[in-house]
Amino acid sequence: MKKIIAAITLAQAAFVMPAFAADYTIGAAFPMSGPNAEYGEVFGSAANMAADHINADKKLSGKLTVVYEDSQGLPAQGVIAANKLINVSKVPYALSAFTGVSKAVAPIGARTKTVMVNGGGVGPDLASLGDYFWNVIPLVDFEVRAITPYLVKEKGLKKIALIYVDDPLGQSVVSELGKELKANGGELVGSFSIPTTQQQFSGVAARVRDTKPDAVYFATYGNQQVQLVKQLRDNGISQPLVSYSAASLPSMMALPEAKGLIFTGQQMEWNKDDAKAMRLYNDYKAKYNKEPGAYVVNYYNSVLLFAELAAALEKAGKPVTGENLLAQRKATATFPFVGATVSFAPNGTIQSPIQINEIVGEGNSKVLKVIK
């Protein structure tokens, strides 16, 4: 009789225990080496802090860990990184970055039913990579559309020269900027492509000077953008410089030659009544001695999104697979992200108000305007 009672007790205990008490591993294919390693450091710091907060809150029945593979910011290396995360680490959910890398890894996610989440790449075609590829960042077409009327109509900067990196991101900016300038009464007076590996820009600066622009827009990233800005100023380009969200990196913000640079990005508001936002802000500043920027918010939210979806699947008694994560996202109307409650468009991309900023020096920027 005692054995029967013991068996019943054990069965009851098993019934009330969480159905999925295993630890969780998600992945990230970030540039951890090479000229774009600074991005990987920023992205990873955000993902790790999100995992720490989720584990401290016991949001999931088991521990959440983020594993990293080095994409180097290159499509071919990104494919190797994504395959390793999926086939070796067996992740159902992986973070991606950079337009070229994201386009390369998206088919792998679709084929293996692994969710890929981008918080850094901004090429407009990232909105059309299939159900398993999601964007938690506004794409660059929104950034260009927001800033062009401001430059032309409010600042009187009608003649714009463009320097762009010769990759999917740069090519999309060429198309979008030319179209938007024409629509707003401005003119693209010259567009100059540069290889992703180029570090010397005196020749480009001379060609830009010949166009006599009112402002110079550049679309590149990482260490290359820092060298470009320094050399444009060193070679007599005194006109206002303009860029997109990639210019928000700490190395650019601290660059003396970048003072006055205008750049766009998603709206960033630190509401003191938002406990989740202030937790990220205070903990990040305490750990890294700097304010969290848009990329930090994006990748923090990307990990938070996994936890929200996985917790819902646990509650429903369903395994946390890529297929179930996708179904749960589609079934959820809104998500409580840091900074805002958001929803996803059918193509898996969120939209956000765009903020126009100016670098004021010593690592700081100010908001010039918010375009809703």
N, C-alpha and C positions, 0 to 999 in steps of 0.2 A: 504493500500500500504506500509506503514511504517513497518507493522508487517511482510509483505512478505520479504521486504529488510533485516530486522533484522534477519529473519530466514535464508536467504541466506548467510548473513555475518557469522552467527554462524556455518553454515554448512561448509563454506570455512575455518573458523578457525579450526574446528575439522579435516578437511582434511589435513591441513598442520602441525598439531601437531603430535609428534611422536606417532606411533601406540602403543608402549609399554613404557609408562612413569612410570611404577611401580618400586618400589625399588626391589633389588635382595638380596637374602640370599643364601649363600653357606655354607657348613658345613666342619668340621674337627674332625676326631676321633683321638685324640692325647693322649699320656700319660701325664696327668696333675697331677698325684699323684703317689706315690710309688717310687721305686728305679730308674725308668727311666724318672722321671718328668723333669729332665734337658733337655731332648730331646724336650718335649712338649713346654717348655719355648722358646727354640731356634726356633722350627718350627712355633710356634704361633707369635713370634716377626716378622718373615718374612712375614707371611700371613697378619698380621695387617698392616704392612708398605705398602705392595702392595695395599691393599684396600684403605689406605689413599691416596696413589699416584693416583690411578684410580679415586677416588672421586674428588680429587683436580683438575684433568685434565678433569673432566666431560666426561670421556670415554664412559659412559653409560647414558641413559636418566634418570635413577633413581640412588639412593644411593646403594652402594654395602656394605653388612655386612657379616662378617664371624662369625658363631656360633660354639661353641666348645662343644664336649662331651668327657668325660674322658675314654680312652680305657685302661689306666694303662699299656699299652704295652702287654696286655694279649688277646689271641684270643676270649675267652668267653665274656670278658668285651667289647671287640671291637665290637662284634656282637650286644650287647645291645646298645652301642653308635651309631652304624650305623643305627639300626632300629629306634632309637629315632630321629636321624637327618632326616631320610626319611619320617617316618610316622607322626611325630609331627611337626618338623620344615619345612617339605615339600621341602627339598633342591633337586635340579636337579643334583647337582655336589658336591662331597665331597672329602676332602683330607684324605689320609690314611698314615700309617707309620708302620714299622716293618714287617718282612716277615710273621710271624705267624698270626698276626692280618690281614694283607692284604689278605692272603689266606682265612681267615675266612669270611671276609666281601665281597669279590669279588662276590660270588654267589648271595648275596643280591642285589648288584648293577645290576647284569645281569638280575635277576628276575623282578626288579622294573624299569629297564631301567634308572638307575641313574649312572652317570659317577663317577668312583672312580679313584683318581689320587695319585700315590705314589711317594714321593720324598725322602724317607728315607730307606725303606726296599730294600735289595739287593739280595735276594735269586734268583737264575737263573730261577726257575719255575714261578716267577712272570711275566715272558714274555708270559705265556700261559694261562692266566686266563680269556680270552674272550674279546670281543669288547669293553665292558664298563669299562675295567680296563686298565689304562694307566700308564706308568712309565716315569718320567722325570729325572731319575738318571741311570747311567750305573750300571748294575748288577754285582754281586761279581765275576762271572766267568770271566768277562773282567778284573777285578782288579787282580785276581790270575794269569791269563794268562800274564798280563803285568809285574808283579813283579818277577815271578819265573825265567825267563832268567836273569834278573838283579842280583838276589841273587846268582844264581849258576855260571853264566858265567862271570859276571863283578866283583862281590864281593868275589867269591870263597867260598860261604856258601852253601855247597852241602848237608850236613846232617841237616835236619830240623825236629824239634819236634813240634807237633801241640797240642794246648789246645783249645777245642771248646765247646761252650754251646750246650747242648743236645736239640736242636730245629731245625726247618727246615733250618734256616740260617747256623747253625753250621754243620749240616749233609751235606749240599751242599758243604761247604768248604772242608770237609774231602775228598769227592769224587774228587773235582776239583784239589785240591793241590797235592794229591797223583799222579794223572794222569799227571799233568804238570811237577812235579819234575822228574818223570821217563822219560818223553819226552825230558827233558833238561839235563839229566845226573846227576840229584840229587837223593836224597833218603828221604823218609818220615820214620824217624827212630823210631817214636812213635807217637801215637795219643791218647789223653786223654780227655774224655768227662766230663763235669761238669754240674750239674743241674742249671737251671736258677736262683735258689734262693741261691746257695752256696756263702759263703763269706769268708771261711777259706781255704787256699790253700797251707799250709805247706806240706801236704801229696802229693799233685800234684807236687809241686816243687821237692820233693825228687825223685819221679818217673821220672821226666824230667831230672834231673841231671844224673840218671843212664844211660840214652840213649847217653850221651856225644854228644849233638848236636852242630852244628856250629852256629845255630840261633834258636830262638823259635818264632813260629807264633801263635798268639792267635786270636780267632774269638768269641768274646763276645761283650757286650755293656753296656752302662750306668755305674752305680756305681760299678757293678761287675768288669768291666775291670780295673777301678782305683785301687780297692783292689787287684786284681790279679797282676798287675804290681808292686805295693808296696811290696807285699809278695814274689813275685819271686825274687826281688832284696834283700829283707831281708833274704831270705833263700839260698843265695849263687848263684843264677843264674846270671852270669855276661855276658853271651853271648848276642849278639844283639837281640833285640825284634822287631817283625814285626807284622803289622796288616793291616786292611782294613779301609775304610772311617769312620767307627764309632769312630776311635781313634782321630778324629779331634775335639771332644767336648772340650769346654774351660777347664773343670776340668782336663782332661788328658793333655792338652797342658801346663797347669800350674804346673803339678806334677813334683817335682824335680827328682823322680826316673824314669820318662819317658824320660829324656833327652837322645837323641841318638836314640829314637824309630823311626823306618821307617814305614811309612804307605802310602797307596795308596788312590786315590780319583780322581774325574773328574778334568780335567784341569781348572784352575782358573786364568784368565788373566783380570786385571783391566786396560782396554785401556782408556787412558785419552781422546781419540777422540770419545769414545762411551758415549754419554750424558746420556743414560738410565742407564748404568752400574755405571757411576760416581755419578749419583743421589742416587742410592741405597747405594753405598759405603759411600758417604759423610753423608747422612742422618742417616744411621745405626750407623756409628761411632760416630756421634754427640749425638745420643740418648742413645746408650748403651756403649760407650767408648771402643769399640772393633771392629775389622775388621769383616765384614760378611764372614762366611765360606761357604763351598759348600752346606750345608743344608739350610742356609739362602737363597742362590741363588735359590736352587731347589723349595722351597715353595713360594718364591716371584714369580718365573716364573710360578708356578702352578696356582696362583691366576691371574696373568697376562694373562695366557692362557685362562681362563674363560672369562675374559673381552674382549679379541680379538674375541673369538667365539661368545659371546653374542652380541657384537657390530655389527658383520657381520649379525647375525640373525635379529637384530633390523632393520638394513638397508634393509634387504630383506622382512621385514614385517612378520617374522615368530616368533612364541612363543619360549621362551628359555626353552626348555625341554631337558631332557637327550638324548632323541632320536635325536632331532635336533642338539644338541651340537656334538654328535658323527658323524652325517652326515656332519656337517660343518667342523669338523677336517679332515675327510677323503677327503673332497673337497678342502682343503687348502694345497698348496705345502710346504710352509715354514712358520715359526713363528719367529718373532724378539725377542728372549729371551735375557735376560741380559747375556752378555758374548759371545753370538754366535747366528747366525741364524740357526735354527734347523728344521729337518723334522722328521716325525714319520715313523718307519717301519710298515709294515702291522699288526704286532702283538701289536702295540700301545706303543712301547718302543723306546726311542731315544738312540743313541750311541754317545760317546764322547771320545776324547783322554784322556788317563789316566796319571795322574801326580804322580810321586813318591816323597814323602816328608820325611824330617827328622825333628823331634822336637829338637830345639836348646836351649830351656829353656825360662823361664819367659813368657810363653804363646805364643811363636813364633815358626815358622817352616821355613825351607827353601826348595826350590825345588831342587831335585837331578837330575831328568830326566823326560821328557815327552815322553810317548809312544803313537804314533799316529797310 
